[in-house]
Amino acid sequence: MMKMHLLRCTFGIACLFLTACTMEQEVVIDSEKKEIEFFQTKTNVVDFFDQLIEDFETQHPDINVKQVNVPGGMEVLKTRIARGDVPDIFITYPIEQDYMIRATRGYLLDLSEENFISEIDPTIQERYAIDGRMYGLALSQNAVGVIYNKDVFEQLQIEIPSTWDQFISVLKKLEANDLQPLLMANKDLERVSVFNLSLVANTFDNHYWEAVNKNEIGLRGDQRWIEISNQMLEFLSFAQEGSFNMEGEDLNQAFMQGEGVMSVIGVWEIPNLEKINPEFDYGIFPFPATNDPELNKVLGGVDGGFAISADTDHPEEAKMFLEFLVEKENAQKFSDYEGNISTVKGVQQNNDKVHLLAEHISQGKSVNWPNHHWVGGTAAEEDFRKISQRFFYERDIDAYLERLEIMFEMYRQHQ
């Protein structure tokens, strides 16, 4: 009995020793893992990136990628960078003032010599160039268009409008047939600017914004601003009652349930729409901002754009993750999931709902987000949204343009 007891004790001690060794080994393995933070602000692709990160970590078991996505992401990012808490990889847009400042002040890692940069369409990637160097990576482009109910268009034999006057005629025809022609989510600041920046972008080029930034030109009294402001009001007259109580998610639900025939959206909403009703038959056509079809351009720009912090503890691992995102197979998955227009060479646009927008862009009929040229960066964009929302509600053009002038002057003084 005593021998048996001793054997049991010996066996128990051995098990404890082996368990302790195993635990110690696991701790060592975990401690050897290098963690990189991937900060991105697009809520619609969180699930997609979670899966892609899982695939990456399978290939690179010594690297842990932590995706961070929080409400008000761009403001959170700006605050974190200001206090020195910079994510390893984070979203960034070319041309925009925030990017220019961060790059020139040494906050961003120079990616110019990385081989994966050559996999990107140079006409898009070169938007990140500052004095011949690149501090960001363009993975995808977004685009804005008019979503429409294909069944209704077919039933009423409506052709896709290619001019502003045709667009208004379609809205009137839908209204005459007792249908809700237009859904707007005017409580949602992003949806407000997605609509009216399409008009702004088709009216003013980057040279105009350079003049505004230098205080060489004013807004009040400019007939172009007055004209597009009137277009905004005309468009608003077709929106549903209670549009100022509707958020973007509510609009998606209402549209996919057939409560309205059209709305202005970005392609990034496609995953959200598909989750609601994947069988719903809809399409997206270019926003006809003017009465000249050849001059109408699709509003869009770099959407999935990323930079690496110059102070990251793991620069090689961060570059490995960006390289993984750029791989053709992964970029194709991203485009198929979100409906975005990939910047990676050889990736196809397979979503038939987006083909009209993609066709316009391939013909050079696209225009970058005007707010990317503004002094004030994302802060100015947020103020523009609020001022525009107030204008939609009050419908006072003089007050609208005056507030915009005051806004631009404020940011000029603080640059």
N, C-alpha and C positions, 0 to 999 in steps of 0.2 A: 504493500500500500504506500509505504514511504517513497519507494522508487517511482511509483506511478505519480505521486504528488510532485516529486522533484521534476519529473519529466514534463508534467503539465506546467509547472512554474517556468521551467526553462523554455518551453514552447511559447508560453505567454509573453515572456520577456523578449524572445526573438521576434514575435509578431509586433510588439510595441516598437522595437528597434527598427524593423523593416518599415513600419508605418511612418515612423518619425523620419526615416531616410527618404521615403517617398514624398512626404509632405515637404521636406526641405528641398528636395529636387524640384518639386512643382513651384515652390517659392522662387527658386533660382531661375527656372524657366520663365516665369512671369516677370521677374525683375529684369530679365534680359530682353524682354519685348520692348520695342520702341513705339511709343504712342504718338500719333500725329492727329491734330484736330482739324477736321474738315468743316468749315463754317460756310453754310450756304443758306440762302433766304427763301428758296422756292418751296413752298409747302406742298405743292402738287407732285413733287418728285422725291419726297422723303423715302417712300417705300421703295422706289426704284434704286436710289443710291444705297439703301440698306442692303439690298440684294447684291448690288455690284461690289460693295465693300466686303461682303461675305466671300464673294468669288476671289477678290484680291487677296484677302487674308488667308484663303486656302492655298494660294500660290506662294504667299509670303508669310509663313506662320510666325516669323519673328517681328512682324509689324502689326500694330493694332490701330485701326482708323476709327476715330470717334466723330460721327456726324453730329453737328450742332445746328439746330433750326429753331429759332425763337420768334415770337411776335415782335414786329417792329425791328426786324433784323438789321436793316441798314443803319438805323440810329444806334442800335446796340453795338454794332461793329465800330462805328465812328467813336463811340464812348470808350470802348475797350482799347482801340488804337491810341487814343489820346492819353490814356493812363498807362500805356506800355504793356497791356495784356493782349498781345496780338496773336490770333490763331495762326497755326502753321500754314494752312491753306485757306483762303477766303475768296468770296466772290468779288469781282471788280469789273468795271466797265471801262472800255477805252474812251479816250477823248475827254471824258468827264473830269471836272476839276479835281474831285477827290483822288482820282487815279494819278493825275498829273502831279499833284502836290506830294503824294506818297512816294511816287517814283523818283522825283527830283530831290527829295529829302533823304533818300536812302533807306526807306522803309521796306522796299520790295527787292526780292532776289532777281538778278538779271538772268533771263531765260534765253537770251539771244542765241547762244551757241548750242542749245540742246537739240539733239537730233529730231525729237518729236515735233518741234516747231515746224519742220519742213513738211509734215503731214497735213498742215492746215492750209486752206485756201489763202494764198498771200494777199489777195485783195481785201480780205477781212482781217487777217492777222496783223497786217501792217498798220491797222488803226491803233495798235498798241505802241507803235514806234515813237520814241522820244530821242532825238539826236542819234538816230540809227540803232538804238538799243530797245529791246522789248522786255517788259516786266510783267506781262500778263499772257494768258493763253485763251484763245477764242475757241470754245468747244461747240457752241450752237448759236443760231440766230432765232429771234422771235419775230413774229409778224402779227399785225392787227388787221382784222377784216370784219365783214358783216356776216354774222351767222343767220341762216334762213331755213325755214321749214320747206323742204323740197316738195312734200305732198301738196301743200297749199299752193305753192308756185305752179305746180303741174295742173292742179284742179282749175285754177283761174287763168291758166295759160299766160303766166307772167314770165317775161324774159329777164335775165339778170341785167340790172341797170349798169351802164358804163359811164354815165354823166350824172351830175348833181340834179339837174332838172328831171331826168328819167327816174332817179332815186325818189324824189319827192312825189312824182306821179304814181309810183308803185305804192308808196305809203298812203296816198289818197285813195287809190283803188282798194286797198285792203280795208281801209276805214269805211268806204262805201259799201263793202260787203259784210259789214258788222263784225269785223275781226279786229283784234288788238294788233295794230301794225308794228308797234315798237315796244320793247321792254328796256327800261333803263334802271340801273341800281344807283341812284343819286345819293344814297347814304354812304356808299362805298367810294372813298376818295380815289382809289386806283382806277375804278371803272369810269369815274368822271373824266380823268385825264386821258385815259385810253381813247375815249371818243374825241374830245376836243383837240388833243395834240395831233390827231390825224389831219385836221384842218390847218392847224398852225404849221405843221411840218411840210404840207403841200403848198404853203404860201411863202415861207421865209427860209432862205438857205443859210449855210454856216457863215457866209460873209455878213449877212444881216446881223447875226448874233454877235459877231466880232465888233460890229459898230455899236450895238446895244451895250456890250460889256465895257466899251470905251466911252460911253455916254455921248456918242456922236449922233444919235437918232432917238426920237421919242415915239411913244405909242399913241398918245392922245392926238386925235386929228388925222392919224394915218388911215386913209381910206381902206387899205387892205385889212387892218384890224377891225374896222367898223363892219366891213363886208362879211368877214368870217364870224364875227360876233352875231350878226343877223342870221347867218346860216345856223349857228348853234341854237338860237331861239326858235327858228323855224323847225328844226329837227325836234327840239324839246316839245313842241306843240302836239306831237304824235305819241308821246310817251303815256304810259298808263297812269291813272290816278294813284296817288300814294307812292310815286317813284322815289320820293325822298325818305321813305321808310323802308326801302328795299336794299338789302345787302347783296353782294355778289353771289353768295351761295344760294340765296333765295331766288335770284334771277335765274340761275342755272336750273333750279328745280322747276320754276314756272315755265321756262322755255321748253324743257324736255317733257313737260306735261301738256304742251300744246296751248298754253295760255297766251302766247304772243308769237308773232310770225318772224320777227327779226330782232337782232340786237348787235351792238358793236363789242367784239371781244378780241382777246389775244389768243393765239394758238395754244398757249400754256394752259388754257382752261379745258382743253380736249380730254385729258384724263379724268377730270372732275365730271364732265358731261357724260362720258362713257360709263362711269360708275353708276349714274342715275338710271340710264336706260340705253344699253348698248344697241338696241334694235331700232332706236329712233332714227329716221332718215333726215339728215340735215347736211348742209354744205356751208362753205364760207367763200365769199367773193370779195375782191378788193374794194375798199371804201372809195366811192366815186366823189372825191372832194371838189372837183372842178367840172366845167362843162366841156373840157377837152380830154377825151380818153387817153390821148398820148401823153398828157401831162400828169395824169393821176398816178401817184406813186404809193406803194405799200409802206406804211410806217413800221419800222422794226430796227433791230440792231443786235449787237452781241448780247446774248441772254445768259448762256452758261459760260461765263468768263471767270478765270481764276488766277490768282497771284499767290506767291509764296513769300512769307515773311522773311526779311533779310536776317532776322534774329532767331530763326527757328533752330532748335537743337538738332534737328534731323533733316537737313536739306536734301540729302541723297534719297532718303525714304519718301520725302514729300514729292520730289521729282519723279520717283518711280510710280507714285500713285497717279500723277498727272499723265505720265506716259501710258499708263494702263487705261485711263479714261479716253485717250486719243486713239487707242487701238481700234481699227476699223470695225471689228465685230461689236465692240462695246458701244462705239459711237452710233452704229446702226440700231442697236437695241434702244439707245436713248432717244433717237429720232422717232422710232416706231412707237415708243411708249408715250412720248409727249406730243408728237406731231410737229416738233421743231424742225427747222431747216439746218441740217448739220453743216459745219464748216470743214469737216474732215474729208479729205479727198477720197472719192470713190463711194461715199455713203449715199444711198438713194433715198428719195422722199417717197415712201410707200403708202402714205395716208391719202386716199383719194379726196378726202374732205379739204385738204390743204393744197391740192394741185394747182388751183387758180392763183393762189398767192405765190406759190413756188415758181410758177411760170412767169409771173410779173417780175419777181426778183431775179430770175435767170436772164431776163431781158434787160436788166439794169434799171428797171422801174421800181426802185426802192429808195427810201430816204431814212436817214438815221434819226433817232430821237432828238428833238431840238433841245431838250433839257440837258443833254450831255454837253452842250456848248455853253451852258449858263455859268456865270460866276455865282458861286454859292452851292454848286453841286446838288447833292440829294436834299439838302435843307431847302434850297430854292424850289426844287421840284415839289416838295411837300407843301410849301406855302402856295405855290401855283395851284395845286389841287384844291386847297381850302378856298382860295379866292375865286376859283372857277365854280366851285360848288355854291358859294354865296351868290355869284352872278346867275347861275341857273335858277336859284330861288327868287332873287329880287328882280332879275331881268333888266338891269339898268346898265347899259353899255358904257356910258360916261364914267360911272363909278367903278366899273370893272377895269377899264383901261387905266384909270387913275391909280387904283390899288396895285395894279401890275407895275406901273412906273415907279411907285414908291418902293415896292419890293425889290426891283432891280437896283434902284439907287442904294438901298440899304446894304445889299450884298457887295455893290461896288465899293462902298466906303469901308467895308470890313475885309476886303481881299488883301 
